[in-house]
Amino acid sequence: MKKRSFMVLAAALVATSVWAQPSNKPVRIIVTFNAGGPVDTMARTIAEPLGKALGRTVIVENKPGANGAIGAAEVLRSEPDGSVIWITSVGAAAINQSLYPKLAYNMQSDFAPVSLVANNVELFVVNPKETARDASEFVAQIKARKESPAIASSGKGSIPHLALVQLEMATGVEMLHVPYNGMAPVLTDLMGGQVAGVFADVPAVMTYVRSGKLKALGIASTKRHAALPDVKTFQEQGFPNVDSNNWYAMFVSAKTAPDVVQQLNKAVRAAVADPAANAKIVQSGAEPKSSPPEELAALLKADTEKWAQLIKTRNIKVD
Protein backbone atom coordinates (compact mmCIF):
# COMPACT_ATOMS: atom_id res chain seq x y z
CA MET A 1 0.00 0.00 0.00
CA LYS A 2 2.82 2.36 0.93
CA LYS A 3 4.65 1.48 -2.30
CA ARG A 4 1.54 2.26 -4.37
CA SER A 5 1.00 5.59 -2.59
CA PHE A 6 4.64 6.49 -3.23
CA MET A 7 4.28 5.70 -6.95
CA VAL A 8 1.14 7.85 -7.25
CA LEU A 9 2.88 10.73 -5.47
CA ALA A 10 5.96 10.36 -7.70
CA ALA A 11 3.82 10.42 -10.83
CA ALA A 12 2.06 13.57 -9.66
CA LEU A 13 5.40 15.25 -8.93
CA VAL A 14 6.70 14.32 -12.40
CA ALA A 15 3.56 15.75 -14.04
CA THR A 16 3.95 18.97 -12.06
CA SER A 17 7.65 19.26 -12.81
CA VAL A 18 7.07 18.75 -16.55
CA TRP A 19 4.99 21.94 -16.47
CA ALA A 20 7.03 23.84 -13.94
CA GLN A 21 10.58 23.24 -15.24
CA PRO A 22 10.51 25.32 -18.46
CA SER A 23 9.05 28.37 -16.66
CA ASN A 24 10.62 30.87 -19.12
CA LYS A 25 9.79 28.69 -22.12
CA PRO A 26 7.21 30.46 -24.31
CA VAL A 27 3.88 28.85 -24.96
CA ARG A 28 3.22 28.56 -28.69
CA ILE A 29 -0.30 28.59 -30.14
CA ILE A 30 -0.21 26.87 -33.54
CA VAL A 31 -2.77 28.19 -36.04
CA THR A 32 -3.30 26.03 -39.12
CA PHE A 33 -4.57 28.96 -41.17
CA ASN A 34 -3.02 32.11 -42.65
CA ALA A 35 -2.54 35.26 -40.58
CA GLY A 36 -5.53 37.59 -40.54
CA GLY A 37 -8.17 34.88 -40.76
CA PRO A 38 -10.83 34.30 -38.09
CA VAL A 39 -8.99 31.47 -36.28
CA ASP A 40 -5.78 33.49 -36.28
CA THR A 41 -7.65 36.53 -34.96
CA MET A 42 -9.18 34.39 -32.20
CA ALA A 43 -5.76 33.06 -31.21
CA ARG A 44 -4.30 36.56 -31.01
CA THR A 45 -7.31 37.81 -29.05
CA ILE A 46 -6.80 35.34 -26.24
CA ALA A 47 -2.98 35.11 -26.38
CA GLU A 48 -2.37 38.00 -23.97
CA PRO A 49 -4.88 36.99 -21.27
CA LEU A 50 -3.74 33.37 -21.66
CA GLY A 51 -0.17 34.48 -21.01
CA LYS A 52 -1.30 36.33 -17.88
CA ALA A 53 -3.17 33.27 -16.62
CA LEU A 54 -0.14 31.02 -17.21
CA GLY A 55 2.52 33.51 -16.17
CA ARG A 56 4.28 32.77 -19.47
CA THR A 57 4.92 34.48 -22.79
CA VAL A 58 2.44 33.28 -25.43
CA ILE A 59 3.36 33.36 -29.11
CA VAL A 60 1.00 32.76 -32.05
CA GLU A 61 2.54 30.87 -34.98
CA ASN A 62 0.85 30.29 -38.34
CA LYS A 63 1.43 26.86 -39.90
CA PRO A 64 -1.11 26.70 -42.76
CA GLY A 65 -1.35 24.00 -45.38
CA ALA A 66 -2.45 20.42 -46.06
CA ASN A 67 -5.88 21.11 -44.52
CA GLY A 68 -4.46 21.39 -41.01
CA ALA A 69 -1.98 18.50 -41.22
CA ILE A 70 1.11 20.75 -41.16
CA GLY A 71 0.04 22.47 -37.96
CA ALA A 72 -1.05 19.19 -36.40
CA ALA A 73 2.34 17.64 -37.16
CA GLU A 74 4.09 20.61 -35.55
CA VAL A 75 2.20 19.99 -32.31
CA LEU A 76 2.83 16.24 -32.34
CA ARG A 77 6.58 16.49 -32.91
CA SER A 78 7.02 19.09 -30.15
CA GLU A 79 7.79 18.25 -26.54
CA PRO A 80 4.46 17.23 -24.90
CA ASP A 81 4.93 19.58 -21.95
CA GLY A 82 1.98 21.91 -22.57
CA SER A 83 4.08 24.55 -24.28
CA VAL A 84 2.63 23.91 -27.76
CA ILE A 85 -1.14 24.24 -28.23
CA TRP A 86 -3.14 23.70 -31.39
CA ILE A 87 -6.12 25.99 -32.02
CA THR A 88 -8.34 24.80 -34.83
CA SER A 89 -11.84 25.02 -36.20
CA VAL A 90 -14.16 22.03 -36.48
CA GLY A 91 -12.93 21.15 -39.98
CA ALA A 92 -9.45 19.91 -39.18
CA ALA A 93 -10.66 18.37 -35.92
CA ALA A 94 -13.94 16.63 -36.80
CA ILE A 95 -14.35 16.62 -40.60
CA ASN A 96 -10.95 15.86 -42.15
CA GLN A 97 -10.90 12.24 -41.00
CA SER A 98 -13.93 11.52 -43.18
CA LEU A 99 -12.60 13.48 -46.17
CA TYR A 100 -9.02 12.21 -46.19
CA PRO A 101 -8.60 8.43 -45.77
CA LYS A 102 -4.82 8.81 -45.36
CA LEU A 103 -4.87 11.70 -42.90
CA ALA A 104 -1.54 12.00 -41.10
CA TYR A 105 -3.10 12.36 -37.64
CA ASN A 106 -5.92 10.85 -35.60
CA MET A 107 -7.81 13.21 -33.33
CA GLN A 108 -8.91 10.49 -30.93
CA SER A 109 -5.48 8.96 -30.31
CA ASP A 110 -3.01 11.75 -31.08
CA PHE A 111 -4.57 14.75 -29.32
CA ALA A 112 -5.94 15.62 -25.90
CA PRO A 113 -8.80 18.16 -25.75
CA VAL A 114 -8.07 21.26 -23.69
CA SER A 115 -11.06 23.59 -24.10
CA LEU A 116 -13.49 25.15 -26.49
CA VAL A 117 -12.78 28.80 -27.26
CA ALA A 118 -15.80 29.94 -29.27
CA ASN A 119 -18.89 28.85 -31.17
CA ASN A 120 -19.37 30.08 -34.74
CA VAL A 121 -22.69 29.53 -36.45
CA GLU A 122 -23.10 29.74 -40.20
CA LEU A 123 -25.04 32.59 -41.77
CA PHE A 124 -26.51 32.31 -45.26
CA VAL A 125 -25.90 35.56 -47.13
CA VAL A 126 -26.71 36.71 -50.65
CA ASN A 127 -26.05 39.68 -52.89
CA PRO A 128 -28.39 42.54 -51.82
CA LYS A 129 -29.85 42.61 -55.33
CA GLU A 130 -31.62 39.34 -54.53
CA THR A 131 -35.30 40.16 -53.87
CA ALA A 132 -35.91 37.36 -51.35
CA ARG A 133 -36.38 38.59 -47.79
CA ASP A 134 -35.47 35.28 -46.19
CA ALA A 135 -34.39 31.74 -47.05
CA SER A 136 -37.98 30.55 -47.42
CA GLU A 137 -38.63 33.10 -50.18
CA PHE A 138 -35.24 32.36 -51.75
CA VAL A 139 -36.05 28.64 -52.02
CA ALA A 140 -39.55 29.37 -53.33
CA GLN A 141 -38.08 31.57 -56.07
CA ILE A 142 -35.62 28.84 -57.06
CA LYS A 143 -38.45 26.32 -57.35
CA ALA A 144 -40.50 28.74 -59.42
CA ARG A 145 -37.61 29.53 -61.77
CA LYS A 146 -36.47 25.91 -61.91
CA GLU A 147 -32.90 27.13 -62.07
CA SER A 148 -29.99 26.11 -59.87
CA PRO A 149 -28.32 29.19 -58.41
CA ALA A 150 -24.55 29.23 -57.96
CA ILE A 151 -23.84 28.93 -54.24
CA ALA A 152 -20.21 29.26 -53.28
CA SER A 153 -18.20 27.74 -50.45
CA SER A 154 -14.67 28.09 -49.12
CA GLY A 155 -13.87 24.60 -50.41
CA LYS A 156 -15.18 21.05 -50.79
CA GLY A 157 -15.93 19.49 -47.43
CA SER A 158 -15.72 22.81 -45.60
CA ILE A 159 -18.40 23.80 -43.09
CA PRO A 160 -19.94 26.28 -45.60
CA HIS A 161 -20.18 23.43 -48.12
CA LEU A 162 -21.70 21.00 -45.59
CA ALA A 163 -24.19 23.64 -44.45
CA LEU A 164 -25.25 24.01 -48.09
CA VAL A 165 -25.70 20.25 -48.30
CA GLN A 166 -27.89 20.37 -45.18
CA LEU A 167 -30.01 23.07 -46.83
CA GLU A 168 -30.36 21.03 -50.03
CA MET A 169 -31.47 17.99 -48.03
CA ALA A 170 -33.94 20.05 -46.00
CA THR A 171 -35.50 21.75 -49.02
CA GLY A 172 -35.19 19.09 -51.70
CA VAL A 173 -33.60 21.73 -53.95
CA GLU A 174 -30.30 21.01 -55.70
CA MET A 175 -28.04 24.03 -56.04
CA LEU A 176 -24.91 24.57 -58.10
CA HIS A 177 -22.02 24.29 -55.65
CA VAL A 178 -19.03 26.45 -56.59
CA PRO A 179 -16.04 25.66 -54.33
CA TYR A 180 -13.38 28.33 -53.88
CA ASN A 181 -10.00 28.27 -52.18
CA GLY A 182 -10.92 30.23 -49.07
CA MET A 183 -13.64 32.69 -48.11
CA ALA A 184 -11.98 35.96 -49.22
CA PRO A 185 -12.41 35.40 -52.99
CA VAL A 186 -15.95 34.12 -52.38
CA LEU A 187 -17.01 37.37 -50.76
CA THR A 188 -15.44 39.41 -53.57
CA ASP A 189 -17.38 37.47 -56.21
CA LEU A 190 -20.58 37.42 -54.16
CA MET A 191 -20.61 41.21 -53.84
CA GLY A 192 -19.74 41.40 -57.55
CA GLY A 193 -22.69 39.22 -58.49
CA GLN A 194 -20.71 36.26 -59.87
CA VAL A 195 -22.34 33.87 -57.37
CA ALA A 196 -25.74 34.07 -55.67
CA GLY A 197 -24.94 33.21 -52.06
CA VAL A 198 -22.74 31.51 -49.50
CA PHE A 199 -22.78 30.13 -45.99
CA ALA A 200 -20.12 31.79 -43.85
CA ASP A 201 -19.07 32.19 -40.22
CA VAL A 202 -20.84 35.21 -38.76
CA PRO A 203 -17.51 36.99 -37.99
CA ALA A 204 -16.49 36.69 -41.65
CA VAL A 205 -19.56 38.55 -42.96
CA MET A 206 -20.86 40.62 -40.04
CA THR A 207 -19.35 43.87 -41.32
CA TYR A 208 -20.79 43.37 -44.82
CA VAL A 209 -24.26 42.57 -43.48
CA ARG A 210 -24.27 45.63 -41.23
CA SER A 211 -23.15 47.89 -44.10
CA GLY A 212 -25.76 46.49 -46.50
CA LYS A 213 -23.21 44.98 -48.88
CA LEU A 214 -24.66 41.53 -48.19
CA LYS A 215 -28.14 40.37 -47.17
CA ALA A 216 -28.63 37.70 -44.49
CA LEU A 217 -31.44 35.21 -45.21
CA GLY A 218 -31.04 32.55 -42.53
CA ILE A 219 -28.98 31.33 -39.59
CA ALA A 220 -27.84 27.69 -39.39
CA SER A 221 -28.48 27.27 -35.69
CA THR A 222 -31.15 26.20 -33.24
CA LYS A 223 -31.50 29.78 -32.01
CA ARG A 224 -31.21 33.29 -33.43
CA HIS A 225 -27.95 35.18 -33.20
CA ALA A 226 -27.79 37.89 -30.54
CA ALA A 227 -26.15 40.35 -32.95
CA LEU A 228 -28.66 39.58 -35.74
CA PRO A 229 -31.98 39.18 -33.92
CA ASP A 230 -34.07 39.78 -37.05
CA VAL A 231 -32.50 36.91 -39.00
CA LYS A 232 -34.62 33.79 -38.61
CA THR A 233 -33.18 30.31 -38.15
CA PHE A 234 -33.74 27.81 -40.94
CA GLN A 235 -35.85 25.76 -38.56
CA GLU A 236 -38.15 28.75 -38.05
CA GLN A 237 -38.49 28.92 -41.83
CA GLY A 238 -39.57 25.31 -42.14
CA PHE A 239 -36.17 23.78 -42.92
CA PRO A 240 -35.05 21.46 -40.09
CA ASN A 241 -31.55 20.11 -39.47
CA VAL A 242 -29.65 23.02 -41.00
CA ASP A 243 -27.38 23.41 -38.01
CA SER A 244 -23.65 24.02 -38.52
CA ASN A 245 -21.41 25.13 -35.66
CA ASN A 246 -17.88 25.89 -36.82
CA TRP A 247 -16.48 25.90 -33.29
CA TYR A 248 -12.90 26.78 -32.40
CA ALA A 249 -11.04 24.78 -29.78
CA MET A 250 -7.61 24.05 -28.33
CA PHE A 251 -5.82 20.70 -28.23
CA VAL A 252 -2.41 19.41 -27.14
CA SER A 253 -0.51 16.20 -27.76
CA ALA A 254 -2.17 13.16 -26.19
CA LYS A 255 1.18 12.48 -24.46
CA THR A 256 0.73 15.61 -22.33
CA ALA A 257 0.35 14.86 -18.61
CA PRO A 258 -3.28 15.11 -17.42
CA ASP A 259 -2.33 17.64 -14.72
CA VAL A 260 -0.82 19.89 -17.38
CA VAL A 261 -3.97 19.61 -19.51
CA GLN A 262 -6.05 20.65 -16.49
CA GLN A 263 -3.81 23.65 -15.81
CA LEU A 264 -4.06 24.70 -19.45
CA ASN A 265 -7.82 24.29 -19.33
CA LYS A 266 -8.04 26.56 -16.30
CA ALA A 267 -5.90 29.17 -18.04
CA VAL A 268 -7.87 29.03 -21.33
CA ARG A 269 -11.15 29.42 -19.47
CA ALA A 270 -9.75 32.46 -17.66
CA ALA A 271 -8.54 33.92 -20.97
CA VAL A 272 -11.93 33.50 -22.67
CA ALA A 273 -13.61 35.09 -19.65
CA ASP A 274 -11.20 38.05 -19.67
CA PRO A 275 -13.45 41.14 -20.12
CA ALA A 276 -11.47 42.69 -22.98
CA ALA A 277 -11.01 39.42 -24.88
CA ASN A 278 -14.61 38.37 -24.26
CA ALA A 279 -15.95 41.69 -25.55
CA LYS A 280 -13.79 41.48 -28.67
CA ILE A 281 -15.02 37.95 -29.43
CA VAL A 282 -18.64 39.02 -29.00
CA GLN A 283 -18.11 42.10 -31.18
CA SER A 284 -16.71 39.89 -33.95
CA GLY A 285 -19.94 37.91 -34.07
CA ALA A 286 -18.64 34.75 -32.42
CA GLU A 287 -19.86 33.37 -29.10
CA PRO A 288 -17.18 33.06 -26.39
CA LYS A 289 -17.37 29.51 -25.10
CA SER A 290 -14.89 27.60 -22.95
CA SER A 291 -15.42 24.10 -21.59
CA PRO A 292 -13.97 21.27 -19.53
CA PRO A 293 -11.82 18.87 -21.60
CA GLU A 294 -14.49 16.19 -21.23
CA GLU A 295 -17.15 18.41 -22.81
CA LEU A 296 -14.91 19.16 -25.77
CA ALA A 297 -14.13 15.44 -26.16
CA ALA A 298 -17.87 14.64 -26.29
CA LEU A 299 -18.51 17.42 -28.82
CA LEU A 300 -15.62 16.24 -30.98
CA LYS A 301 -16.98 12.68 -31.00
CA ALA A 302 -20.54 13.79 -31.78
CA ASP A 303 -19.53 16.14 -34.60
CA THR A 304 -17.10 13.62 -36.10
CA GLU A 305 -19.97 11.14 -36.36
CA LYS A 306 -22.45 13.78 -37.57
CA TRP A 307 -20.30 15.05 -40.42
CA ALA A 308 -19.03 11.58 -41.35
CA GLN A 309 -22.61 10.46 -41.90
CA LEU A 310 -23.39 13.46 -44.11
CA ILE A 311 -20.18 13.06 -46.12
CA LYS A 312 -20.91 9.35 -46.64
CA THR A 313 -24.57 9.93 -47.55
CA ARG A 314 -23.70 12.53 -50.19
CA ASN A 315 -20.48 10.78 -51.27
CA ILE A 316 -18.45 13.98 -50.85
CA LYS A 317 -14.86 13.63 -51.98
CA VAL A 318 -11.98 16.08 -52.21
CA ASP A 319 -9.37 16.22 -54.95
C-alpha positions as CSV (number, residue, x, y, z in Angstrom):
1,M,0.0,0.0,0.0
2,K,2.8,2.4,0.9
3,K,4.6,1.5,-2.3
4,R,1.5,2.3,-4.4
5,S,1.0,5.6,-2.6
6,F,4.6,6.5,-3.2
7,M,4.3,5.7,-7.0
8,V,1.1,7.8,-7.2
9,L,2.9,10.7,-5.5
10,A,6.0,10.4,-7.7
11,A,3.8,10.4,-10.8
12,A,2.1,13.6,-9.7
13,L,5.4,15.2,-8.9
14,V,6.7,14.3,-12.4
15,A,3.6,15.8,-14.0
16,T,4.0,19.0,-12.1
17,S,7.7,19.3,-12.8
18,V,7.1,18.7,-16.6
19,W,5.0,21.9,-16.5
20,A,7.0,23.8,-13.9
21,Q,10.6,23.2,-15.2
22,P,10.5,25.3,-18.5
23,S,9.0,28.4,-16.7
24,N,10.6,30.9,-19.1
25,K,9.8,28.7,-22.1
26,P,7.2,30.5,-24.3
27,V,3.9,28.9,-25.0
28,R,3.2,28.6,-28.7
29,I,-0.3,28.6,-30.1
30,I,-0.2,26.9,-33.5
31,V,-2.8,28.2,-36.0
32,T,-3.3,26.0,-39.1
33,F,-4.6,29.0,-41.2
34,N,-3.0,32.1,-42.6
35,A,-2.5,35.3,-40.6
36,G,-5.5,37.6,-40.5
37,G,-8.2,34.9,-40.8
38,P,-10.8,34.3,-38.1
39,V,-9.0,31.5,-36.3
40,D,-5.8,33.5,-36.3
41,T,-7.6,36.5,-35.0
42,M,-9.2,34.4,-32.2
43,A,-5.8,33.1,-31.2
44,R,-4.3,36.6,-31.0
45,T,-7.3,37.8,-29.0
46,I,-6.8,35.3,-26.2
47,A,-3.0,35.1,-26.4
48,E,-2.4,38.0,-24.0
49,P,-4.9,37.0,-21.3
50,L,-3.7,33.4,-21.7
51,G,-0.2,34.5,-21.0
52,K,-1.3,36.3,-17.9
53,A,-3.2,33.3,-16.6
54,L,-0.1,31.0,-17.2
55,G,2.5,33.5,-16.2
56,R,4.3,32.8,-19.5
57,T,4.9,34.5,-22.8
58,V,2.4,33.3,-25.4
59,I,3.4,33.4,-29.1
60,V,1.0,32.8,-32.1
61,E,2.5,30.9,-35.0
62,N,0.9,30.3,-38.3
63,K,1.4,26.9,-39.9
64,P,-1.1,26.7,-42.8
65,G,-1.4,24.0,-45.4
66,A,-2.5,20.4,-46.1
67,N,-5.9,21.1,-44.5
68,G,-4.5,21.4,-41.0
69,A,-2.0,18.5,-41.2
70,I,1.1,20.7,-41.2
71,G,0.0,22.5,-38.0
72,A,-1.1,19.2,-36.4
73,A,2.3,17.6,-37.2
74,E,4.1,20.6,-35.5
75,V,2.2,20.0,-32.3
76,L,2.8,16.2,-32.3
77,R,6.6,16.5,-32.9
78,S,7.0,19.1,-30.2
79,E,7.8,18.2,-26.5
80,P,4.5,17.2,-24.9
81,D,4.9,19.6,-22.0
82,G,2.0,21.9,-22.6
83,S,4.1,24.5,-24.3
84,V,2.6,23.9,-27.8
85,I,-1.1,24.2,-28.2
86,W,-3.1,23.7,-31.4
87,I,-6.1,26.0,-32.0
88,T,-8.3,24.8,-34.8
89,S,-11.8,25.0,-36.2
90,V,-14.2,22.0,-36.5
91,G,-12.9,21.2,-40.0
92,A,-9.4,19.9,-39.2
93,A,-10.7,18.4,-35.9
94,A,-13.9,16.6,-36.8
95,I,-14.3,16.6,-40.6
96,N,-10.9,15.9,-42.1
97,Q,-10.9,12.2,-41.0
98,S,-13.9,11.5,-43.2
99,L,-12.6,13.5,-46.2
100,Y,-9.0,12.2,-46.2
101,P,-8.6,8.4,-45.8
102,K,-4.8,8.8,-45.4
103,L,-4.9,11.7,-42.9
104,A,-1.5,12.0,-41.1
105,Y,-3.1,12.4,-37.6
106,N,-5.9,10.9,-35.6
107,M,-7.8,13.2,-33.3
108,Q,-8.9,10.5,-30.9
109,S,-5.5,9.0,-30.3
110,D,-3.0,11.8,-31.1
111,F,-4.6,14.8,-29.3
112,A,-5.9,15.6,-25.9
113,P,-8.8,18.2,-25.8
114,V,-8.1,21.3,-23.7
115,S,-11.1,23.6,-24.1
116,L,-13.5,25.1,-26.5
117,V,-12.8,28.8,-27.3
118,A,-15.8,29.9,-29.3
119,N,-18.9,28.9,-31.2
120,N,-19.4,30.1,-34.7
121,V,-22.7,29.5,-36.4
122,E,-23.1,29.7,-40.2
123,L,-25.0,32.6,-41.8
124,F,-26.5,32.3,-45.3
125,V,-25.9,35.6,-47.1
126,V,-26.7,36.7,-50.7
127,N,-26.1,39.7,-52.9
128,P,-28.4,42.5,-51.8
129,K,-29.9,42.6,-55.3
130,E,-31.6,39.3,-54.5
131,T,-35.3,40.2,-53.9
132,A,-35.9,37.4,-51.4
133,R,-36.4,38.6,-47.8
134,D,-35.5,35.3,-46.2
135,A,-34.4,31.7,-47.1
136,S,-38.0,30.5,-47.4
137,E,-38.6,33.1,-50.2
138,F,-35.2,32.4,-51.7
139,V,-36.0,28.6,-52.0
140,A,-39.6,29.4,-53.3
141,Q,-38.1,31.6,-56.1
142,I,-35.6,28.8,-57.1
143,K,-38.5,26.3,-57.4
144,A,-40.5,28.7,-59.4
145,R,-37.6,29.5,-61.8
146,K,-36.5,25.9,-61.9
147,E,-32.9,27.1,-62.1
148,S,-30.0,26.1,-59.9
149,P,-28.3,29.2,-58.4
150,A,-24.5,29.2,-58.0
151,I,-23.8,28.9,-54.2
152,A,-20.2,29.3,-53.3
153,S,-18.2,27.7,-50.5
154,S,-14.7,28.1,-49.1
155,G,-13.9,24.6,-50.4
156,K,-15.2,21.1,-50.8
157,G,-15.9,19.5,-47.4
158,S,-15.7,22.8,-45.6
159,I,-18.4,23.8,-43.1
160,P,-19.9,26.3,-45.6
161,H,-20.2,23.4,-48.1
162,L,-21.7,21.0,-45.6
163,A,-24.2,23.6,-44.4
164,L,-25.2,24.0,-48.1
165,V,-25.7,20.2,-48.3
166,Q,-27.9,20.4,-45.2
167,L,-30.0,23.1,-46.8
168,E,-30.4,21.0,-50.0
169,M,-31.5,18.0,-48.0
170,A,-33.9,20.1,-46.0
171,T,-35.5,21.8,-49.0
172,G,-35.2,19.1,-51.7
173,V,-33.6,21.7,-53.9
174,E,-30.3,21.0,-55.7
175,M,-28.0,24.0,-56.0
176,L,-24.9,24.6,-58.1
177,H,-22.0,24.3,-55.7
178,V,-19.0,26.5,-56.6
179,P,-16.0,25.7,-54.3
180,Y,-13.4,28.3,-53.9
181,N,-10.0,28.3,-52.2
182,G,-10.9,30.2,-49.1
183,M,-13.6,32.7,-48.1
184,A,-12.0,36.0,-49.2
185,P,-12.4,35.4,-53.0
186,V,-15.9,34.1,-52.4
187,L,-17.0,37.4,-50.8
188,T,-15.4,39.4,-53.6
189,D,-17.4,37.5,-56.2
190,L,-20.6,37.4,-54.2
191,M,-20.6,41.2,-53.8
192,G,-19.7,41.4,-57.5
193,G,-22.7,39.2,-58.5
194,Q,-20.7,36.3,-59.9
195,V,-22.3,33.9,-57.4
196,A,-25.7,34.1,-55.7
197,G,-24.9,33.2,-52.1
198,V,-22.7,31.5,-49.5
199,F,-22.8,30.1,-46.0
200,A,-20.1,31.8,-43.8
201,D,-19.1,32.2,-40.2
202,V,-20.8,35.2,-38.8
203,P,-17.5,37.0,-38.0
204,A,-16.5,36.7,-41.7
205,V,-19.6,38.6,-43.0
206,M,-20.9,40.6,-40.0
207,T,-19.3,43.9,-41.3
208,Y,-20.8,43.4,-44.8
209,V,-24.3,42.6,-43.5
210,R,-24.3,45.6,-41.2
211,S,-23.1,47.9,-44.1
212,G,-25.8,46.5,-46.5
213,K,-23.2,45.0,-48.9
214,L,-24.7,41.5,-48.2
215,K,-28.1,40.4,-47.2
216,A,-28.6,37.7,-44.5
217,L,-31.4,35.2,-45.2
218,G,-31.0,32.6,-42.5
219,I,-29.0,31.3,-39.6
220,A,-27.8,27.7,-39.4
221,S,-28.5,27.3,-35.7
222,T,-31.2,26.2,-33.2
223,K,-31.5,29.8,-32.0
224,R,-31.2,33.3,-33.4
225,H,-28.0,35.2,-33.2
226,A,-27.8,37.9,-30.5
227,A,-26.2,40.3,-32.9
228,L,-28.7,39.6,-35.7
229,P,-32.0,39.2,-33.9
230,D,-34.1,39.8,-37.1
231,V,-32.5,36.9,-39.0
232,K,-34.6,33.8,-38.6
233,T,-33.2,30.3,-38.2
234,F,-33.7,27.8,-40.9
235,Q,-35.9,25.8,-38.6
236,E,-38.2,28.8,-38.1
237,Q,-38.5,28.9,-41.8
238,G,-39.6,25.3,-42.1
239,F,-36.2,23.8,-42.9
240,P,-35.0,21.5,-40.1
241,N,-31.5,20.1,-39.5
242,V,-29.7,23.0,-41.0
243,D,-27.4,23.4,-38.0
244,S,-23.7,24.0,-38.5
245,N,-21.4,25.1,-35.7
246,N,-17.9,25.9,-36.8
247,W,-16.5,25.9,-33.3
248,Y,-12.9,26.8,-32.4
249,A,-11.0,24.8,-29.8
250,M,-7.6,24.1,-28.3
251,F,-5.8,20.7,-28.2
252,V,-2.4,19.4,-27.1
253,S,-0.5,16.2,-27.8
254,A,-2.2,13.2,-26.2
255,K,1.2,12.5,-24.5
256,T,0.7,15.6,-22.3
257,A,0.4,14.9,-18.6
258,P,-3.3,15.1,-17.4
259,D,-2.3,17.6,-14.7
260,V,-0.8,19.9,-17.4
261,V,-4.0,19.6,-19.5
262,Q,-6.1,20.7,-16.5
263,Q,-3.8,23.6,-15.8
264,L,-4.1,24.7,-19.5
265,N,-7.8,24.3,-19.3
266,K,-8.0,26.6,-16.3
267,A,-5.9,29.2,-18.0
268,V,-7.9,29.0,-21.3
269,R,-11.1,29.4,-19.5
270,A,-9.7,32.5,-17.7
271,A,-8.5,33.9,-21.0
272,V,-11.9,33.5,-22.7
273,A,-13.6,35.1,-19.6
274,D,-11.2,38.1,-19.7
275,P,-13.5,41.1,-20.1
276,A,-11.5,42.7,-23.0
277,A,-11.0,39.4,-24.9
278,N,-14.6,38.4,-24.3
279,A,-16.0,41.7,-25.5
280,K,-13.8,41.5,-28.7
281,I,-15.0,38.0,-29.4
282,V,-18.6,39.0,-29.0
283,Q,-18.1,42.1,-31.2
284,S,-16.7,39.9,-34.0
285,G,-19.9,37.9,-34.1
286,A,-18.6,34.7,-32.4
287,E,-19.9,33.4,-29.1
288,P,-17.2,33.1,-26.4
289,K,-17.4,29.5,-25.1
290,S,-14.9,27.6,-22.9
291,S,-15.4,24.1,-21.6
292,P,-14.0,21.3,-19.5
293,P,-11.8,18.9,-21.6
294,E,-14.5,16.2,-21.2
295,E,-17.1,18.4,-22.8
296,L,-14.9,19.2,-25.8
297,A,-14.1,15.4,-26.2
298,A,-17.9,14.6,-26.3
299,L,-18.5,17.4,-28.8
300,L,-15.6,16.2,-31.0
301,K,-17.0,12.7,-31.0
302,A,-20.5,13.8,-31.8
303,D,-19.5,16.1,-34.6
304,T,-17.1,13.6,-36.1
305,E,-20.0,11.1,-36.4
306,K,-22.4,13.8,-37.6
307,W,-20.3,15.1,-40.4
308,A,-19.0,11.6,-41.3
309,Q,-22.6,10.5,-41.9
310,L,-23.4,13.5,-44.1
311,I,-20.2,13.1,-46.1
312,K,-20.9,9.4,-46.6
313,T,-24.6,9.9,-47.6
314,R,-23.7,12.5,-50.2
315,N,-20.5,10.8,-51.3
316,I,-18.5,14.0,-50.8
317,K,-14.9,13.6,-52.0
318,V,-12.0,16.1,-52.2
319,D,-9.4,16.2,-54.9
